[in-house]
Structure formats: C-alpha cells, structure tokens
Amino acid sequence: MKGQNYTGHIPGILRSAFLRECVDAMLGPELVAVPGAIVVPLGNAVAEALGYLADRGQLSAERCLLGFPRPSGANGRRVREFVAHRQRLAEKLESLLPREPAL
C-alpha cells in the first residue's frame, strides 16, 4: 500500500495476510458480540470479508444486507448500483426488522 489509503481492492482484503488477520481478530469477534445487529457492508471488499466470516461460521449471512455500493465519490457506478438493488435491499431490511406484537 506504500503509505496510501486502502482502496478496498489492492491488495484483496483476503489475499493480504495482514488484512485477513484484521478480519479474523477484530471484525469477526466484534460481529459475534452483537448477534442481533443487521450488518450493512458498503462495497464489495467488505461483503467479501463478511462472506469469509459466514463461511467460517462466525456470522450468519442472513443478517447481512448485501448489495450496497461503496459510497466513495470515486465509485462512479454507486447511484446506478443502488437503484438496481434498492427494492431487494428494502425487502431484505423489512424481513430483518423485528415485528411489533399484534394487539
């Protein structure tokens, strides 16, 4: 990375031993500590890390709201991606929210 900010793709989050260790040692335990939380990854790199944790049994993929684009201004496709996924994301979010008991 040579002193630059991490862009989310070079190196790949799971291809870098250091970044994968951060996912294992910090992100995984943090998500285990909040089992009822809805997780909203903003971008593909974070979604990849969450998939890795789900594959290892540290996170239920069902509580992840996948498909939000990376919000950076450098992501010229962000609006188009959001519009394409908006309905599915809204439906998934609705399914994840707790229901009020009927009176």
N, C-alpha and C positions, 0 to 999 in steps of 0.2 A: 504494500500500500504506500510505502515510501513517503510517509508524512501527510498523505492526503486523507480526506474523509472517506469512509467506506461507502461505496455507491450501491451496495447490495448485490453486485454480480461479479466483481473481480476482487478477490477470488470468490468462488461459490461458497456460500455460508457453511456447507457441509464438507466441502473439499479442503478447507483450511483447518488444520488440526487445532489451532488456537480458537477459531470461531466456533467449531463444533464443541470444543470443551466448554466454551461460554454457554452454549445451548444446554449442554448436559449438566453443568454445575450450577448455573444460575436460572436460566429460563424454565427448565423442567421443574425443579423444586418450587419455584415461585408459583407456577401454574397448579401444581399439586396442592399447594397451600390454600388455594381459592377454588374449591371444586364446583361451586355453583356459578362461577363467573362465565359470561359469554366472552369469547376471545375474538377480537377483530384484527386480523393481520392486515396491515396496509402495504400490500405489494407481494410479489412472488417470492422474494427471498425469505420473508417471514413465514409465508404459507408453507414453503419448503421445510423450514425448521419445525413448524408445527406438525407437518406430516411425519417427519422423522420422530418426533416425540410420541405421536399417536402410534406409529409402528412399534415403538419400544414399550407401549403400554403406560406411558406417563401422562397421557392426555386423551380424552375422548374426542374424536374428530367431530362428533355430533354437536359439541358446544362451540365449534369454530365457525365463524361467519366468513367463509372463504369467498373471494371474488372482488373485494375492494381493491381498486388500483392504488399504486403508490402515489401519494398526493403531491409529490415534488413538481415544481414548475418545469423541471427538465423532462417530465413524463408527458409528452405531447398527446398521448393517447388516453390520458386519465379520464376526461369527460366522456369520450366515446365508450370506454370500458365500463364506466359507472352506469351510463344509460343502458348499456347492453345487459348488465347484471342486476339492475335496480329492482325489478319485480321479484326475481328469485331471492335476492337478499332480503327484501321486505317480508316475503312469505316465510323464509327461514327464521328471521328475527321474531316474527309473530309466534312461530312454533316454539321458540326457546323461552319466551317470556312467561313468567308464572301466571296462572289463571286466578282470578278472584273467585272465591266460593260463591255459588248461587245462593240467594236468599230464599 
